Amino acid sequence: MTGEHRRRTLLVELVQKKFEKLSQYAALLTSVIALAVAIWSLREAQIHDELSLQPGVSYVWHTSRADVSVGLFLENTGSGPARIEETRIYLDSRRVKEWRQLADMTANLYAKDKLTWHRYKQGYVLGQGKTIPFYYSKPEDVTDWVSFVDLIQRRVFVISTICTMYDKCHDVCSTADDKDCANIEKEIKKANDSS
């Protein structure tokens, strides 16, 4: 074997060894890239699900004599379910512990024992397209219509913490834009603390 031939053989062997080592790294790199793509795809699917299953929860009041029931209701017009985590009630900027207490404080607006209220426990799930009543009556059982409408639309402030099935939570309130709920509640608390 000549020196030239031997150098070529050594060079070929060296290239083959480097190629074998590179092949191992390439297989590892391909596996890592495949894993990264799979994780990214799962995350994108979760984001898609979160966005496509958003609840659209809002307070609505029915104050027309033509309505079957009048009062304050919570509805979900979104594409996903909503979990009610907490509901806080204020009457004339004072905290009311529960709907029953509010009913007792406003009983003079209704015919005797004709007011109904519901207390939904923490974690109650409001399904898509569903509406639930919180504080309501039949229109014919309201004895002071003007005061009733004023109560529902101005004097009562209700704020609920609503969560998606992915535990993303936000506040909704009865008489203001949702983005202002927390600020309004802070102002109410601040005013109560200073008085």
C-alpha positions in Angstrom: 0.0 0.0 0.0 1.4 3.3 -1.0 1.4 6.3 1.3 -1.1 8.1 -0.9 -3.5 5.2 -0.8 -3.1 4.8 2.9 -3.9 8.5 3.5 -7.0 8.2 1.4 -8.1 5.1 3.4 -7.5 6.9 6.7 -9.4 9.9 5.3 -12.4 7.7 4.3 -12.4 6.0 7.7 -12.3 9.3 9.4 -15.2 10.7 7.3 -17.2 7.5 8.0 -16.7 7.8 11.7 -17.7 11.5 11.7 -20.7 10.7 9.6 -21.7 7.9 12.0 -21.4 10.3 14.9 -23.3 13.0 13.0 -26.0 10.4 12.2 -26.5 9.8 15.9 -26.8 13.5 16.6 -29.1 13.9 13.7 -31.4 11.2 15.1 -31.4 12.8 18.5 -32.0 16.3 17.0 -34.9 14.9 14.9 -36.4 13.4 18.0 -36.1 16.6 20.0 -37.7 18.6 17.1 -40.5 16.1 16.9 -41.1 16.4 20.6 -41.1 20.2 20.5 -43.6 20.2 17.6 -45.9 17.8 19.5 -45.8 20.0 22.6 -46.4 23.1 20.6 -49.4 21.4 18.8 -50.9 20.4 22.2 -50.6 23.9 23.5 -52.1 25.4 20.3 -55.0 23.0 20.7 -55.5 24.0 24.3 -55.5 27.7 23.3 -58.0 27.0 20.6 -60.3 25.2 23.1 -60.0 28.0 25.6 -60.9 30.6 23.0 -63.7 28.6 21.5 -65.4 27.7 24.8 -65.6 31.2 26.3 -68.7 31.9 28.4 -70.5 35.2 27.8 -72.0 35.9 31.2 -73.9 39.1 32.0 -76.5 40.4 34.4 -79.8 41.3 32.9 -82.8 42.8 34.5 -86.4 42.4 33.4 -88.4 45.4 34.4 -91.3 45.3 31.9 -94.8 44.4 33.0 -95.0 42.2 29.9 -92.2 39.9 31.2 -93.1 36.5 32.7 -90.8 37.2 35.6 -89.2 40.6 36.6 -86.0 41.1 38.5 -82.3 40.4 38.2 -81.1 37.4 36.2 -77.7 36.1 35.1 -77.3 34.7 31.6 -74.7 33.0 29.6 -74.8 33.7 25.9 -71.2 32.4 25.2 -70.1 29.2 23.7 -68.9 27.5 26.9 -70.0 26.9 30.5 -69.3 29.4 33.3 -68.7 28.6 36.9 -70.0 31.1 39.5 -67.2 31.4 42.1 -68.7 34.1 44.3 -71.5 36.7 44.3 -71.4 39.9 46.4 -74.5 42.1 46.8 -74.7 45.7 47.7 -77.8 47.8 48.4 -77.3 51.6 48.4 -73.6 50.9 48.6 -73.9 48.8 51.7 -72.9 45.1 51.7 -75.8 42.7 52.0 -74.8 39.2 53.0 -77.3 37.2 51.0 -80.4 37.5 48.7 -82.7 36.6 51.6 -81.5 39.7 53.5 -82.1 41.9 50.4 -85.6 40.4 50.1 -86.4 41.2 53.7 -85.1 44.8 53.2 -87.3 45.3 50.1 -90.4 43.3 51.0 -92.6 46.4 51.0 -92.3 46.5 47.1 -94.2 43.2 46.7 -97.4 41.6 47.6 -97.0 39.5 50.8 -94.6 36.6 50.4 -94.5 37.0 46.6 -90.8 37.6 46.1 -88.4 34.8 45.2 -84.6 34.6 45.4 -82.0 32.0 44.8 -78.6 31.5 46.3 -76.4 29.6 44.0 -73.5 27.9 45.8 -69.9 28.5 44.9 -69.0 26.4 42.0 -72.5 26.5 40.4 -72.1 25.9 36.6 -74.2 28.1 34.3 -74.4 26.3 31.0 -74.2 27.8 27.5 -77.5 29.5 26.6 -78.9 29.3 30.1 -80.4 32.1 32.3 -80.8 31.8 36.0 -82.8 34.1 38.3 -81.3 35.7 41.4 -83.9 38.0 42.7 -87.3 38.0 41.0 -91.1 38.1 41.1 -94.1 37.9 38.9 -95.0 41.4 37.5 -98.5 41.3 39.1 -96.9 40.8 42.5 -94.9 44.1 42.4 -96.9 46.7 44.4 -94.6 49.7 43.8 -93.4 49.5 40.2 -91.4 52.7 40.1 -89.5 51.8 43.3 -88.9 48.3 42.0 -87.4 49.5 38.7 -85.2 52.0 40.6 -84.1 49.2 43.0 -83.1 46.8 40.1 -81.5 49.3 37.8 -79.8 51.7 40.3 -79.8 50.8 44.0 -78.7 47.2 43.8 -75.1 46.5 42.7 -74.2 42.8 42.3 -70.8 41.5 41.4 -70.0 37.9 40.6 -66.7 36.2 39.9 -67.1 34.0 36.9 -64.6 31.3 35.8 -64.2 29.4 32.5 -63.7 25.7 32.5 -60.0 26.5 32.2 -60.0 28.5 35.5 -59.7 31.9 33.8 -61.8 34.2 36.0 -63.2 37.7 35.8 -65.9 39.8 37.4 -69.3 40.6 36.0 -71.6 43.2 37.6 -75.2 44.2 37.4 -75.1 47.9 36.7 -71.7 48.7 35.1 -69.3 47.4 32.5 -67.4 44.3 33.6 -64.0 46.0 33.3 -65.2 48.6 35.9 -66.6 46.1 38.4 -63.6 45.8 40.7 -63.0 49.6 40.7 -66.6 50.3 41.6 -66.5 47.7 44.4 -63.2 49.3 45.7 -64.9 52.7 45.7 -67.9 51.4 47.6 -65.6 49.7 50.2 -63.5 52.9 50.5 -66.7 55.0 51.0 -68.0 52.6 53.7 -64.6 52.5 55.5 -64.5 56.3 55.7 -68.0 56.8 57.0 
